[in-house]
Every structure is written in structure tokens, then in C-alpha cells.
Amino acid sequence: MKFSYQWLKELVSKFPPKAKLAEVLNLYSFETENKVGDLLEISIPPNRFSDVACHLGIAREAAAVLGLQFPAQKIRTAAGGKNSKSIKIQIEDNNLCPRYCAKVIKGIRVGPSPKWLSERLMTCGLRPVNNIVDAMNYAMLETGQPLHAFDVDKLKDGIVVRKAKGGEKIITLDNEEYKLDEDILVIADSGNILAIAGIKGGRKAEITDKTKNIVIEAATFDPTNIYLTSKKIKLTTDASLRFSHGLSPELAPFAIQRVAELVLELAGGKAEEGLIDIYNPKNFAGQRDIFEINFANLNKFLGIEIDKKRIRSILELLGFEILKDSSKSIRLRTPLFRMDVVDIQDVYEEIARIYGYNNLPSLPPKAFLAPAEKDEMIEFSDQIRILLKSLGFCEVYNYSFVGDKDFKGSDFSKENLVELENPAAENKKYLRPSLSTLLIKNAEDNSRFFDEIKIFEIGKIFLKERNKTFKEILNLSAILAGKMKPSLRADQDLFLELKGALETLLRQLGLGEFSFREIKKPFSWLDRKTAVFIESDQKVLGYLGMISDDLKNPAAIFEINLEELLKLIEEEKEFKPLSKFPSVMRDISILVNKELRISEILNLIYGAGVKFIDDVDLIDIYESDELGEDQKSFTFRIIFQAEDHTLTDEEVGKEMEKIISVLQNKLGAEIR
């Protein structure tokens, strides 16, 4: 925001040179840039618009920092009534317009502004128009309160502050037409809209060279309504910017009295006695607060003991009203315009700021600092990333948001989905309940560019429980996809390759015992024939399977719960010495129905009552017309090992007989 140094100097004559003043404001108050000539560029924080977005405010602030007395500005309260002889005012919505002040001046002469006034307006970035409009702008720059003047003779039955009616239009002072709706506050007479409240005046009652009698308005408007209106009609003005940040209602009567003095000085005329002031403090939340400052608590908060006289001096310089002063505390009331001071910590901050943050000692915190500890889950996730990358997988990151189209209604009940109150878009209305849905989309989108896709993601999923609490779970999901070309592997090969990668991962992480079990009702994106649960220690860790035929290219996917996996791995961390005795391998080929799951065969082998079985691996799958349409050949490699002796051929042979018997009796398998 632009400010005139000479103007500030007039308000406080003891101010230092311009460069020094800029330096002081930078150090204690606001970011200030010393521009060429008379100009200072000052960045006003959003919470301070009510008191420092004007020359009086900056002068008051700078005087407090420099320890200079600021000349008191007399703020005369309402002295008139709700109406005058010349005009009647009506407020239809006191919540959107808590205060409305007006002053009638008759017999003015509209003309050019004097040179000093025009130069100051141009320094602050405003274009001079005429002595009446320029007086409004000058008073706004001085007090911070936007003002507007109407030609009284062009009004019909006074002024009413109301909401616009649907379809109403206004042509503003810059000849732009705006269509208004029922949420927009306007200033009107009985027939036409005169202005968009707090934003822009209209042509209906504008000030011209022929204007003789005017009514000046100074009002307080609801900041939210002004902000939303400004965005809705795409019109931002100096007034709308100020009102959007919130202004104290105490500014209105002060500013209107100041501008009345200017108008009488610049344009002559005679002001009607009294001030029209419609105000009910109950309709405005920003009342002046009273605080009790305990010196001991203040010093403890700041970490330094400040002299009581210095504390009182700082508060008085900032405009706080001292109500009661004792040796242990001080009772005070906030300044009229300081809407940002809402609790005792704000007062402490003001004292510290003027005292000087550089004067506060830098001390180490008096607290016990626990030594840094390793986060097991972070280390575990990093270990998984390294292992999967070594297997040829690439990591991806997806958003945590999904929509209805990302999964079918049968997959997740709406009661279990975490829905956002204010979603950014329709396809981002839920927190994701699974990693797989977006990972499948990644594979499909990238299948145009790659013959083979191997990707994984580690991330949180979100579920709502029956007691309506939310649960976050860290999951891992990986997908392996390939294009449908004769030269590439068959679907079954994709499944087996991903299953092998998963088994390698689990074993490398330290999970020794796990198995696969058929899923009777899998997710909609999984093929029913291949979908299996991944289990360990009677706990389901996740699932594995081929993706259903809805996808253009064949793909296999798995998703597991990393938090459960980490618990199981920690439980399995025990030392087991390597056997001193050699292992014995036997291969067995069986012919079974092609619909039979590999997990069922493995479960039967492990459950055959064999004593010395150590591991079973599928090493070959064979299909041929010679075997029959419904038949498939599987070859398994079985490893036998004893802990206390070397196995004989006779012992291994008896174990194999048990396995063959179970496979023949349970599956009707043909041993090849």
C-alpha cells in the first residue's frame, strides 16, 4: 500500500528522515520499501487493515515505535439521529450493515481540487476527479474508512440498504453493467440501485459539475459478504479490499466528520446539524475488550523481565486505555480501531514487538529432549522399496482421493468410505479405501507406451469403522501388466511371475511361513479363478490375483497390509541354525483339472502328514491338446530335510508315497 512521507510528517513532526523511518518500520512493524520521491510502499498484514491501512494508522504505529507522543484524534460519537430534514435512511439487514452514518451538506460548488490534494492522491496511486470525490478518497487514505457521496437531488424517498432483487442491474461510475442477485448488498432509493455496497458507486446519483447538495455515507459492512460479492461480480476496488478485511465500526463517524470538514473547506456549502447514525453494537462482534495483565505472567511468557513503567509506556503509546494500575498487574481496554487484539497473548505480542524482538534474549529451551529414535515403519518401507526395485519394479505416487467411478458399489459399502465434506471435485469425494484401483488405472494409462509395466505404491488407505471412527492403514500394492501379443507371456505366466516376486519379497523381509487361500467373493477388479488371500499365522495380509477381463491388457496385482506384515516379521525374528545334514529333492508331475488352484495342491502336499518336508515349489506348467481340453500338468519340486540325521532313500520314498496317495484320493490326480 502506498503512503506519502510528507503527509506522515505533518501528522507527527518529529519523525526522522524518510529512509530512517522506513528502516524503523521494517524492524518493528511492517515490511517497508523506501521508494523514489515522497513515496513509501508498506505491506499491511491482513489483520491490521482496521487500524493501519491509512496515514493516521501508520503515523500512530511509527510514533509508538519511536517513543513519540501521537496527537490524540478526537472521535465524536453520534450526535444526530436516524434521519435529517433532507433525507431518510433505512437499513433492512443489520447483520450485513451493522453501522451506517450519513451527513448532508448543501450549497457546495463542484470543481477541480487544489494542487496539494491532487499531488497526494497521485502519490498514493489514485486519480484526481473533482473536489468532492477527491475529498472522499483523501479522507479514506487518512482514516482508513471508505466513503461515498450521492447527489441528494437525484434521490427518491431517501436511502435504503437492502439486498438486491434477482435480475436487478447497475451501471457503475466507470460505465460497466453488473447483474446482481439476492445475496448482494446494495445502496438504493425507492426506485433504483445507487451503489454496490462497499464496492462501487453507480451512475444514478453520481456527483457532477451541476451537483449542489450531497449526502456523504460512511458505513460498516460484513467483510464476508463484501469479499464474496467482489469475487462473484469480478470487481475489486480499494473500498472492497478494505471492507473485505474487516473495519471497526468506530471508524465511520470519525471519518465522516473528517470528510465533512474537507468538503466545507474545498467546496464551501453548509452542513446540516447533527450526524445520521444508525448503529446497534449488538449487531457487531468486534467490541473493545478489557484485559488484566499480570506482570509475572507477562515476564514468564516473554522470558525476560521488563520494567513496569516501560510496559505502561508501551501500552499508552499503542493507544491502550489504562483503567487500573497496581504493583502486580495492570487493567486496560483495547484501542477503538484494534480489531486484531482478541486475547491476552495478542497484548503480550504487542509489548514484545515495541520493546524489540532483538532485545529478547536467545535462550535454549528448558525441556527434556528425548533422543531421536528410528521409525521402524519408515525403515521397513525403505527396505521394501529397495527389494522391489531390485526385482525391476518402479514406484509411483497417487492422490489419496477417489470417486464413485474408481470402484463398483459392491466393492466397498458407503458406510465404510471416508467421504470429504468439501471435495475438490466429484472424482475426489472419498479418501481411497484401496491402493489397487488407482494403480490399475496407472497401468492402463501407461500401457500405450510400454510393452511391460511393473509398478508399485506404498501409501495410506482410509476406512470408516462401525463406531464412525476413521482408520488409516499403510498398504503396499504392486502390479505386473503386459500387452496382448502372441510373442509375450500368457496370463498365467504373469500371475506366476508376480506371485514369485511377492514370495521373494516376503522371504527377504523375514516372513518364513505364509500361504495362499482361495477368495470366494473377490473385489470386482479381480479374476475369480486366480484370486487368493495371502495368509500367515492365521491372519490375512492381503490378496493376489489376475485383474478381470475389463482391463484391455492382462495384468496381475497384489495388495498387502504392511502394518500387519511388520508385526508378524518382528514375531518371527528368532535364530534357527542351519541343518548340518543335506537335503533331498524329488520332482513330481501330476495331471489335474485345469480349473484347480495351485494353492489347493500346495495345501494338500503340506497337509499330507509328511515329517521331513522343508519346501515345495512349482517349477513347471504344461498345457497341450494331447492332455485334453480340461487337463493341465503341474510339476512341483519337493525338498526334504531332517534336523538330526541324513535322510535315506527309503525314508524319502515313504514320504513321497504319502503325498501321492493324498493327491490321487483328494484330487483324482494322475501321476506322470
N, C-alpha and C positions, 0 to 999 in steps of 0.2 A: 504494500500500500504506500502511496506517495504522500510525503509531508514536506511543508515549507519550513526551513530552518528559521527564517526571519519571523514567521508567524509564531513559532515556538518561543523565539527570543522575546517577542512582545509580551507573551504571557508570563515568562519568568526572565527578567532582565539579567540576572546573574549567571545565566547559562554560559559554559565555556565555549571556545570556538567550535565550529561545526565538526571538524574532524575529531576533536576530543569528545564531543557529545556522542558521536557515533560509536566511538570506542567504548565509552561507559555503558551505553545501551547494549552493545554486543556482549559485554562482560556480565552484566547484572540482569538484563531484561530480555530483549528480543534481538534476533538477527537483523543487523542494520548495515546498509551499504551507503557509503558516502558518495553520492553522485555529483556530477558537474553542476556548478552554479548553486542555486538555492535549495536543491532537491535532496531529500533523504528518503531512501527506499527501506521500509521497515516491514518485516514479516510478522503479521499478527497471528498468534495461535488461535484456534477456533473457540476456546473457552474464554477468551479475553475481548471478544468483539464488543461486549456491552459497555466496557469502560475505557478501552484504549484505541478503538478504531476511529479516533478523532484527535484533533490537535490538543484539546483540553486534556484528554486522557494521557497522551504521550508526554505532555508537559508535566502533568501531575506525577507520572511514573518517574520521569527523569529527575524531577525535583526531589522525590523521595530517595532515589539512589544517591544523589549528590548531597543529601542532608540539607536541602534548601526548603524554606517555607513556601508552600504554594498558596497564592491568594485565594481565599475561600470564595466559592461561587454560590451566590445566594439562589436557592431553589424555592421559589414561592409556590405554595400549593394552590389548588383550585380555589378561585375566589368568586366565580360567577354562578353558574347553574347549568342545567341541562340544555337550555335554549337561550337565544337572544331575541331582540326585537326583529332582527332581519332574517333569521334562519332557524329552522328546527332540525334537530339531529335525532335519528332513531337507530338503535343497534338491535338487530334481530338475533344474533348469536354472540352472547357474551364470552363464550369459551374461545371462539376464533378471534374475537376482538375484545380483549379484557379492558382496554382503555382507549378512549377517543377524545382528543382535545381539539378545539376549534377556536379561531379568533377572527372577527370580522373587522376589516379596515376599509373605509370609504374615502372616495375623493383622491385616489392615487393617480400618478402620471407615469405611464409605462414608457421607458426609453432605454438608451444604452447605459451600461454600468460604467462607473469610473475606472480609470486605468489600474489603480491598485487592486481593485476587486477582480478585474479580468485577468491580471497577471497571476494572482494567487490561484485562481481556478485552473488556469492553464498549467501552472507548475504542478498541480495535483492531478492533472490529466483530464480535466473537464473543459468543455467548450462553452464560452460565454454566449448567452442568448439575449436576455434583457434584464433590467434591474430587478424585476420581481422573481423570475426563475433563478437568476444568479444569487439572489439573497437566500432562496431556499437551499441551493447547493452549498453556499458558503456556510450557512448555519449547520448543515449536515456535517460538513468537514470539520467544523469547530466542535460540535457537541456529540456527533455520532448518531443522531436521530434523523432519519429521512423525513422530509416534509414535502407537502404539495399544496398548491394554491389553485382554487377554482374561481371562475368569474361568477359572482353572485347573481348577476342579472340574467345569466343563462340557465340558472337552476329553476326547477319546477317543484314547488312544495318541499323545499329543503333537501336534506341528505339522509339516505338510509344505507346502513351497512348490512348487506344480506348475501346469501348465496345466489349464484347465477341460476337462471332457469334454463333447462335443456334447450339447446339450439340458439341461445342468445349470442350476439356478436358484438364486438367492439372494434373501432378503428382507433389505434393509438396515435400518440403525438408524432410518431415517425411514419404515419400513413400505412401501417401494417394492419391487416384484419385478422382477428383471432376468434375462433369459435369456442364458446365456453360450455361447461357442463355444470351439473348440480353440486359438485364438490369444490368449485372455485368461488372464493370470496370476492365480492365486488363492492365498489362505492357507487351508488346510484342516486338518482332523484326519482320522482314518481313515474317518469316516463322512459328514461334512458340510463344506460350504464355510463358512469363518468370516469371510472378507472378500475383497473385490476388491482385489488387491494395489495399494497406492499410491493408492487412490481412496476406498473407503468400507468401513466395517466392517459386519458382519451381526448379526442378532438372536441367532444360535445361542449365542455365548459373550459376550454383552454384559454390561457391568458394571451391577449392580442394587444396591438397598439391602441385599440379603442376601449380597452377594459378600464373601468373607473372604480369598481367596487369588488373586493376579493374576500374570500374566506380561506384561511390557512388551516390545514389539518395536520395534526401530529398524533399518530396512533401507535398502539402496541398490538401486533398480530401474532397468532400462533405460529411458531417457527416451522413446525412440521408441515402445516397446510401451505405456507408460502413456498417451502422447498419443493413439495410435491407438485404444486401448481406451476412453478418455474420449469421443472423438468417436463411436465405434461405438455405445456404450450411451447416448450423450447425457447424460452426467453429469460435471459439472465441480465439483471441490471445491478447497479451499485446498491439500490434500495433492497432488492430481493436478496442480495448477498448478505447484507447486514441483518435483515429480518430473519433469514434462514438460520443464523447462528444464535438468535435469541437476544432481545434487548430488554433492559429493565423498563418497567412502566414509568419509573421516576424520570426518565429522560424526556418524555413527551411534554409535560407542562414547562419544564425548563427550556427546552429547545424552541417551543412556540413563542415564549416570551422574548427569547433572544432574537428570533427572526422578525418578530413584530417591531422591535427596536430598529433593526436593519432596514425594514421596508419604510418605516416612517422617515428614517434618515436619507434613504436613497430616492424614494418616490413620493414623499410627502403624504398627505391624507390625514385621516383621524381614525383612531382605533376605538371601537365600541368598548365601553367599560366592562370589566369582568372577563372571565375566561369560561368558555363552554367546556365542561369536563365531566365525561360520563365514565365512572370508574367504580368498580366494586372489587376491593382487594381479594375477596374470597375466590374470584374467578382467575386469580393468578397465583401460581405456586411459588414463584421466586420472591418470597418475603425476606426481609432483613433478619438475620439470625443473631442470637446472643450466645456468646461463648465465655466459659470460665477457664482461664489459663493458669494451671498450677506450675510455678517456676521449676520445681523439682522434676516434674514430668517432662517439661519442655527441655530442660538441660539433659535429661536422660535420653530423650528422643534424638537430640542433636549431637550428643556425645561431647559436649563442651559447655562450660558454664559461662553464660553471657550476663553481663551486669544488668540489673533490673531497670536502671534508668535508661540504658541503651535499648532494652526491649520496648519500654514505653515510648521512647522517642521514635523507634521504627514504626510502631503501630500508628502513632499520631501522624507521621509523615505520609503513611499509606492511606490515611483518611478514616481509620477505625475510630469509633466514638468510645472513649473510656468512660465506663459507668461507675466502676468502683475499683479502687487500687489499695492493696494491702501488702504486707511484707512477704506473704507466701503466694499470693495469686493476684490476678487482675481480671476484671469482668469487662467485657467490651461488646459493642454492636458493630456488625459489618457495615461498610460504606454503602451508600444508596445504589451505586452502579455495579458493585462487585458481585455478580451472579455466580461467579466461579467458586466462591468461598462457601462451601456447604458443610464442612465438618472441621473439627479441631485440627486435624492434620494439615488442612489447607492453610490455616493460620500459622502453624509451625513452619510450613514451607515458605511462606512469605517472609517470616522473620529471618530464616536461614538465607534466603535469596538476597535480601537487602544487607544483611550482615556480611555476606560474601561467602560463596561456597569455597573459595580459595583459602579462606581463613579458618575453615573447619579442619581439624587435624585428621591425617590419614592413619588410622589405627587398624591393626589386624583384628578380625572378629574374635570375640571371646566365646568360642564354642568348640565342642569336641568334633573333630573332623575324622570320620571313620576312614580307614584305608580303603583304597579302591579295590573292588573285588571283580573277579571275572564273571561275566554273564554267560552262564552255561549254554543258554539257548542261542546266543549270538555266535559263540564258538561252534556249536553244533551245526547251525545253519551254514556257516562258512565252510565247515568240513564237507557238508553235502554238496555245496557249490563246486568245490574242488573235485570231488569224486565224479559228479555228473558231467563236468566239463571234460574230464579225462575220458569219459565214455562218449564224447562227441556231441553233447547237448549244449545248447545256448540258453542263457537266462533271459526272460522277458519280464516286464513290469506292466500290469494293467491297473486301471482305475478300480476303486473299491465299490463302484456304483453299477447297478444293473437295472433293467426294466422288465416289463412283463414278457417281452418278446425274446428275452435271453434264456427262458426255460418254460416248459409246459406247466400248466396248472397242476398236473398230477405229481410233479416232482417235489414241490415244496408247498405246504399249506400256508395261506396268507397269515395265519396266526403265528407262524414261526418266522416270518420275514420281518426284518427291521426296516420299517418304512420311514423315510425322511419327511419332516414337516414342511420344509421348503426346498423341494428338489430343484436342481439347476435346469433339468429337462425331463421330459416324460420317460426317456430311456435311462434315466439315472435316479429313479424314485426309491430304490431299495439299496441297502448295503448287501454286498454279494454273499449268498449262502454257500457258495462253492467256487473254487478256482477254475474248475473244468470248463464251464460254459464259455468264458471269455478266452480260455486257452484254445478251445476248439475253433473259435472264430479267428484267432491269430493264425492257426494252421491253415484254415480255409483261405484267408486273405493272401497269405504268402505262397500258397501252392501254385500261383501263376508264375512265380519267379524261380522256384526251386523244385527239383525232382524228389528230394528227400528233405523232410523237416523234422528236426529233433530239438524240441524246446522244453523248458521247464520254468516254473514260477514258485517262489516261496512267498507266502503272504497270508494275511489275516482273513478269515471268514467270520460272518456275524449271524447269530441265531437268537431268536426270542424264545425264552422258556415259558413254561405254563404260568409261573408267578409274575410274568411280564418283565422279568429282568433280562438284561442282554448278556450274551456270552460271546467272547472273542476267542477264536482258536487259530493257532498258527498251523497252516497246512502246506504240503508240498504236492504239486501236480506236474506230471510230465506227459508229453505226447510224442508219438512217433508216427509220421504220415509219409505216404509215397503216392506218386501219380499212377493212375490205372494204365499201365503199358505192359505188353507181353514180356518185355525184357526185364521188368522189375519183379521183386519177390511177390509171392502170393499173400493173401490176407493173413493166413495162419502164420507165415514167417514173421510178419510184422508183430503179431501178438507174442510169439515166442521170443523175438529179439528184445521187445520191451520187458517181457517177464524176466528174461535173463539179466537185463540191465538192472531191474529192480532187485533181483536176488543178490546180484553182485554188490549193489549199494547197501542193502541191509546187512550182509555179512561183513562188508568192510567197516560198517559203523559199529559192529559188535553184536548184532542180533543173531544168535545162533539157531534158535528154534522158531520157525514160523511155518504156516501152511496156507492153503487156498481152499475156500469152500464156495459152492455154487450159490448165486444170488437168485432167488425165485422171482422177485419183482424189482429189477434194477431200474436206475434212472432212465428216462426216455431216450437219452443220448447214447445208451449202451446197448450192444447187441446181446440179446438174451442167451444165445448159445455159448458165449465166451465170458460173460460177466461173472467174476468171482470176488469174494471177500478176501482180504489179506488179514490173517489172524496170527496172534501169538499170545501164549499164556491165557487162552480162552477170552481174549479181548480182540475186538475188531479194530484194526488200524486204518483200514481204508478199502478201496476196491481197485480192480484191474479188469480191463476188457477191451474188446474191439468197439469202435464207435459205430452206431447203427447206420443203415443204408441211406439215411437222409443226407449224409455228407457226400460230396462229389467224389472224393478220393478216399481210399481205405486208410484207416488210422487206428492206432491203439492208444489207450490212455490209462493212467493210474493217478489216484489221489490218496494221500495218507495224512494222518494226524501226527504232526511232529512232536507235539507235547506228550502224547501217549507213548510215542516211539522212544523219546528220550528217557521216560520213566522206566520202560522195560529194559533199555540198554544199560541204565545205571544199576538195575537189579541184577543183570546178568554179568556184571563185572566181577568175576571170580577166576582165580587161577586154576587151570586144568592142564596138567603136564601131558606132553606128547607121549603116545604109546611107544613102548620100546619094541613092540612086535610088529611085523609087517602086515599090511592089509592085503586082502584078496579081492579081485574084481571078477564079476560074472556079468555077461550081457544076456538079455532075454528079449526076444521079439515075440509080440503077440498080435493076433488078428482079431479086431473087435469092431463093433458098430461105430461108424464114423461120427455119430452124434454124441458118443461117450466123451465125457470131460477127462482131461489129463489128471485133474485134481482127484477125481474119484479113483482112478487107477493107483495113484501115489498113496492115497489114504489106505487103500486095501493092502498094498505092499507093506506099509509101515505097521499096519494093524494085524499082520498075519501071525503074530506071536513069535517072531524071529528074535533070537537073543543077540546076535552079533552084528546086526545091520548098522552101518555107520552113515551111509548116504545113498540116495537114489537120484539119478539124473536122467532126463530124457535126452537121447543123443540122436534120434532119427525118427522121421515120419515119412511113410511111403504110401502113395495112392496110385492105383492102376486099374484099368478096365479088367485086367485079369483077376484082380481080387474081388471084383463085384462092385456095384454102384454104392452099396451101403456099408462097405467094409473099408477099414483103414489099418495099416500096420504101424505099430509103435515099437521102438527099440529103447530099452532102458538099461543103464549101466548101474549095477548094484555093487556097493563096496562094503565088504565085511571086515570087521576088525575086533579082536579081543584085547582086553586090558592086561591079562595076566599070562597069556601064552600065545604061541603061534598056531593059527588055525590049520587043521588038516583038511585034505580034500574031502574026506568023509563027512566032517562037520559042516563044511560049506555045502556039500551035496544035500544033506538033510534039510538045511535052511532053505535051499532052492526048492526042494520038494514041497515045503510048506507054502511057499509063495505061489508056485504053480497051481497047487490044489485050490488055494483061495481064488485065484484069478479064473480058473475053469469053473468052479462051483458058483461063484458070485456073478461073474460077467459072461460066462459061456465062451471064454476066450480060447482061441486056437493057438497053441504054442508052435512057433515056426522054427 
